[in-house]
């Protein structure tokens, strides 16, 4: 990303003030709830003014974004910074970003000019995957809504081809092909899990991907929540993610509900992104409990 001119004194001060408002924990102070809400709005405005250069108000941009991108950070500031740089490089003013800080951390911003508007949500306490993205969607004013993990890396703009796919009214959600950093295709497109499928995987009897690699767009049962692009009206129609799933299986459930309403789920191998995976459920007992609980909920709801 090209270096910007040295930021003005106002921009530097605005960034400092914005970070101060974001870092203060207002929870537990009984007379400050209203002030906290005002402070967060001020934080968003100051950050946007400081980071977008000539943009002085949220509505002054000449180009209206088509896509609201929802990113949730769980202390992943370094990864978020890299992702924001990729989005700035490849996607430009076609997007608006809503970044949710789910745990206390500094805002992952720098002095580089940013071509897209950004808003920030700082949670008083951690919320689940679906709850965070649903909260971001309530601030979505664009025709498309993208759920994007902070550990995704972009090599190109993935959105034009995905939007072309979503122009087909029968398509409810579209996703790119996902690879690992070594270039191997990940299992981000799968068949709906059954008790038998889960048992075979636990016993190590099924280690291959559910769908063979192809160069053509295809329709898996469901796609992983690391990258999902919706038409906003479709996301609203199905009610977004089911927030009873705190973590895991909310993407499976959403795709099942989309299919139940007659919508298709599509993957475009012609578009590719990289996933630097953090599979916490394999190492963390708390994540494992969430995984098992969500799996049971999904199987019981079928």
Helices and strands as residue ranges (DSSP letters): H 9-23, H 33-51, E 67-73, H 77-90, G 92-94, E 95-101, E 118-122, H 129-137, E 144-149, E 152-154, H 159-166, E 171-179, E 189-190, H 195-202, E 222-223, E 227-231, H 232-238, H 250-260, E 264-275, G 280-282, H 285-301
